[in-house]
């Protein structure tokens, strides 16, 4: 609580005396020096932001095993459930779990190229760059409870590494970069690289938080932490596609099924 009050005070002071602001989609403005100052304060004084803080690697807890995780994680998600925002444009393409024989570590959320993508919780941007392992333009934010959220396939990255962002702040624009068959947001929730179903903490009907505090069982963390195309020590190149041009022809049956599902959803939105 005391740290959060200090953060708020620092932020207000910088807003009142600062002149340089950055305009973001939705007329959202934040003083760039404030975001960096708050991030620096947390990284110097909070152990969660000192541990394995690496901005060039997608996943960073290389030597950690599931035995190092407590049987139950008790996490404060937010002091106010309104301090959460899921990027949501009305439909879900795919959920968390096994998909066509492979683990899908997050949610694939419907959007169009250029739609605004928002930070889910307050936190510091740890990673913001193009990922050749399949995620395309990708951002990872580490939050005040140790969780990290991942946002993939964006057309544009707005938030920079080592800057503080607020829940609901625009961090990028929707796209189809990397290993993607069409515009969507790939959204993951992870604890020390172990993924878990975002709907463990998110209400599937309201798309808001279920509660301010939650307990997550170790058994609900997926043991295989890394996607097949991405390892912690070596990134296997899958695609260099940085543009948002969609594939002209599907070469695999999986792509055909994906495109059919997307067309059905798009037709409902017309």
Secondary structure, DSSP 8 states (H G I E B T S, - for coil): -HHHHHHHHHHHHHHHH---EEEEGGGEEEEHHHHHHHHHHHHHH-GGGTTT--SS-S---TT--GGGS-SEEEEE--SSTTS------S-EEE-SEEETTEEE-SEEEE--TT-EEE-SSSEEEEEEEEETTTTEEEEEEEETTSEEEEEEEESEE-S-TT-EE-TT-EEEE----SS-SSSEEEEEEEETTEEE-GGGTB-TTT-SBS-SEEEEEGGGS-S--S-TTB-SS-B-------S----SS--SHHHHHHHHHHHHHHHHH-
